[in-house]
């Protein structure tokens, strides 16, 4: 067995663990916000999400085929989805930080590398 064939399963296991950990962290953060703010979310979260989406609409490079989901929990913006380049990933994070009331941006956007 060669080195490259031995490491591929390990990379897959590491990737899966990272995905599971990210999901668990998001779940913990959501529960924490629920305890603090209730079912309707924290005041201002929906406004922040809408503002981030409106800011994204001002940047055509972030439009489809890119897929970016925006969620706000306790003024923390979570970005998930898929874009073509790392520059677009960085731009999405930078634009999200511009929204009023954002305390942090968690960027979990993946790169498809189609361009």
Secondary structure, DSSP 4 states (H G I P E B T S, - for coil): --HHHHHHHHHHHHHHHHHHHHHHHHHHHHHHHHHHH-TT-STTHHHHHHHHHHHHHT-GGGSTT-EEEEEEETTEEEEEEEESSHHHHHHHHHHHHTSTT--EEEEEEEE----
